Amino acid sequence: MLFRLWKRKDDGLEPEQPVDRQEPKAAGPRIGLALGGGAARGWAHIGVIRTLLKNNIVPDVIAGTSIGALVGGAWAAGRLDVLDAWCRSVTKRRVLGLMDFRIGQSGLINGGRLSRLMTQNFGDVDIETLDARFAAIATEVGSGHEIWITQGKLIDAIRASYALPGIFSPVKLSGRWLMDGALVNPIPVSAARALGARVVIAVNLNVDVFGRGTVIQALDNNEIPESVREPRRIMNPLHLFRRDLLADESGPRGITSVMIDAFNITQDRIARSRLAGDPPDLMISPKLGRIGLFEFHRAEEAIRLGEEATEKMLDEISETVAALR
């Protein structure tokens, strides 16, 4: 079995139970990390994990969505140092060089170059061989089923989890086409618990981006900033993506920026709903609002903010873990 498929209870089907191939590392409660999506802001996950490890808080379970699956998978495979060094070296031009653009397919970016880069740096690793339990969250195209990828090739699982609709092409695994898991479970607390975590630490990358989702009852058209007004002319979508990637975040909004902003607003609302019904035991919320979704070159800042947010939570994390021993 490559993944777990969850459906509504009224369809008469029960979820298949995964085989737990790893034993708990210690006598204490199993610690799980639920790493949320957030594009370039996801480099903060590196700072979160490093700070936890530095303070002898070692995860037994990793559940990641999108960029969370990438960083969590890198740590589980013992390649976090490699990812850390690479992301700190990233420039805008280098990111653009990894984008194998194409028109007329299911996504603007095929993703082959990124896949080859990950294979080169992570190796050909199977999820079953990882020391920690790992799940990458994806969404099935068409049905909308939430897919937990807990077996098979780690690189394939990560690619499926970050396949942002319209940008990256969906990934086919076991006969199913999969795309970004943030569409159904942006911060996968439920997956971390189901995989055996007794204490779940969630990382929300968007907590200070969208605020409380305020309702504005009236808006003066004269106050609408130029950056969000409708573009005056249609451009080639590949040119728009390149412009959005290289432009300053305060500049005019292109179609890809607007599309991804819409995706992230939807992700934020879904995350609020999911967390309200199944809250984590602890939440780490780095202040990443000033880092744009495409600003992958700001890795050092994002990592530092992840470290700072985790340091503030260390006492509470230690108390929670100690209380459950």
N, C-alpha and C positions, 0 to 999 in steps of 0.2 A: 504494500500500500504506500503510495507516495504522499498522500495528503488526507486530512480529515475534512469531511463535508458536513456542515451543519444546516439542517432544514427546520422548518417550523414543526412543532410537535403534532399538529393536526394532520400531517401527511402520513402518519403512521409509521415513520421510519425512525430508528434510533441511530445516533452517531456511532460510527465504528470506534472501538477503543484502541488507542495506540499501544504499542509494546514499549514499556519503559526499559530502555537498554542501559540506563545509568543508575547507579545507586547513589544515595545522598552522600555528600563529601564529609559531613560532620554530623554529630549528634543533635545539633541545634536545628531550628526550623529552616526549611528550605527557603532560600531567598530568590525571588523572581524580579526581573526587570522588564517593564513594559515600555518599550522605546517608541515614541510617536513619530509621525511623519512631519516634514517641514522643509524639504528641499535643502538649500544651503545652510539653513539654521541647524540642520542635523549634525554638523560637526561638533556642536555642543555636547552630543552624546559621548564623544571621546573624553572630554573633560569630566563628565559625570562618572564614567566607568573608572578612569584613572584615579579620581579622588576616592571612590569607594574602595578600590583595591589597595590604595595607599594606607587606608585605615582598616585593613583586614576585613572588609565586607565583600565577600566573594559570592557572586551570583551562582546559583545552581540551575536557574532557568532563565532563558532569554526569549522574549517574544517581541518581534519587531515589525513595524509597518514602514514600507518605503525606505527612506534614508535610515530609519531605525533598524531595519533588517540588515542593511549594509554594514553599519557600524557594529551592531550586535553580532552579526555573523563573523566579522573580522576578528572581534575579540574571542569568540568561541573557537575560532580556527587558529588562535595564537598568532594572528597577523595584525594586531592593533597598532604595533609600532610601525609597521610598514605603511598602513593607511594614514597614520598620524604624520609621518614624514612626507608622504605624497601630497596630502591635502594642504600642508603648510607651504609646499612648493608651487601650488597652483596659481596661475595667472588667468586673466580673462581670455587671453589668446590661446592658452593651453587648453582650457575647457572647450573653447570653440573648435579646436583641432580634434577633439574626441567625438564631435558630433557628425555622424555619417548621415547627412541630410538626404532626403528623397521625397519626391512628390508622387501622388497617385496611389499610395499605400495606406495602411491603417494607422500610420504615425509619421510625423515629420522626421523622426530619427529612428534608424533601424536598431541601433544599440549594439551592433557587432563589435565596434572598436572598444567600447566600454567593457564588453564581455571578455574580449581578449586581454585587456589590461588587467581585469580582475583575476582571470585565470593565471596570468603571468605572475601576479603578486600573491595570490591566495593559494594557488595550486589546485589540483583536481580533487577536491575534498568532498566526501559524503557526509551528510548531516548525521547519519547514524554513528559516525566515528568520533564526533565531538564529545568533549568531556562534560559539557553542560547540555541540558535539554534545550532544544532550539526550535522555534517556529517562526516562519516568515508568513505574514498575512497577505493574502491576495484576494481579488474579486473575480468571479467567473463572468466572462463576457456573455451577455444575453440573459442568463438566469439571475445574475446578481448574487449568487451564493457566496458566502464567506468561506474561503479556503484557507486551512492551516497547513502549510507545507512543512512536514516534520521528518520527511525522508527524501532520499535522492541527492542530487548534486547541489551543493551549497550555492554555487554561482547561479544556477538556474532558478533556485528559490528566490534569491535576492533580486534577480532581474525581473521576475514576475511581480514581486512586491512593489518595485518602484516604477512599473510601466505606466506612467502618467498618461491617461487617455488623450489622444490627439497629438501628443508629443513623442512618446516612445511606442513602438509597435507592441501589441500584446505578445505574450510568450505562451507557447503550447506545451503543456505538460500532461502526460497520461491522457491524451485525447481531448483535453479541455484548454480553451483559450483563456488566459489569465491576465489581469491588469492590476493597477495600483490598489493595495488593500485599504488605503485611506478612505475609499468610497464607502466602506462598510464598517471598519473598525480602526479609526485613526490612532488610538492609544490602546493596545490590546491587553488590557487588564484581564479580561475573561480568559484569554488564551494562556496567559502566565499561570493563572490559578488552576486551570484544567490540566496543565502539564506538571502540577505537583507543588507549586510554590505556596508556602504557608504565609509568607510576608511578601506582598507585592509593592514594589517601588515603581511608580510611574513617572515618566519624563514627558512633560507637556512643553512643546517648543513654541506654542502660539498664544500662551496665556496673556501676554501684554500686547499682542498684535491687534486683537479684535475687541478687547475690553469686555463689556457686558452685553454687547449687541444692542445698543440703545436704539429705540424707535424715535425717529425724527418725523414729527407730524406735518411739518411744512418746510419747504425749501425755496428760497429766492433764487430764481434762475441766474441772476447776476452774480451770485456767490459761488456758482459752480466753477471750480478751478479749471484752467485750460488743460491740465494734465489728464482729466477724466472726460473731456468732451469728445464727441464722436470724431474719429479721424476723417479728414476731408478727402482722402483719396485711397484707393485700394492698391496695396503693394503685394508683390510675391510673398507668400507666407514664409519662405526660407529667409528672405531678406529681412522680414519683420522679426523673425526669431533672432537672427544675428544682431539686429539693431537693439532689440530688447536685452539681449545678453550682455552686450558691450556698453549700453547706455547707462548713465547715472540714474539711480532709482527716482530722482526727483524730476526727471525729464518727462516728455510726452509718453503716454501709454500706448503701446502697440497692441495688436490683436492677441498675440500670445500672452502678453502680460495680463491683459484683461481676463483671458480665459483661465489662466492659472490662479489669478486672484479669486475668480469665481469658484474655482475648485477648492481653494483653501478656505473660503468662507463657508462653503458647504461642509468641508471637513471639520471645521471648528464647531458648527452647529451639531453635527453628528457626534462629535467627541463629547460635547456637553451632555447630550442625551444619554450616551453610553455610560459615562462616568457617574451620572446621577443614579442610574440603576445598579451599577456595579462599581462603586468607588474603590480606589486603591487604598492600601493601608497608609501609604506615604506618597506625597507628590513633590517632585522637584520641578521647579518652574523657572528656568533661566530667562533673564530679561533680554530677549533677542529682537525686539521690535524694530530696532534701527538697522538690522541686517536684512537686506533684501533677499527674496527667494532665489535669485540668480547669482548672488554674490558669493560664489564658492571660493573666491580668492581671499575672503576674510576669515579664513579658518582659524588663525591664531586668536582673533578676537572672540569667535564663537566658542572655541575650546576653553578660553579663560573664563568666559561667562558661565559655561557649564560647571567649571571647577568651583567658582564662587558660589553658585546656587547650591551645589552639593555640600560645600563646607558649612553653609548655614543650617543644613538639615542633619548634620552628623549626629548631634546629641539626640535628636528625636529618633533617628534611625536606630542608634545603639540601644536606646531605652525600649523601643518596640521589639527589637530582636531579643533583648535580654528578658523581657516580660513573657516571652513565649517559650523560653527554654525549659 
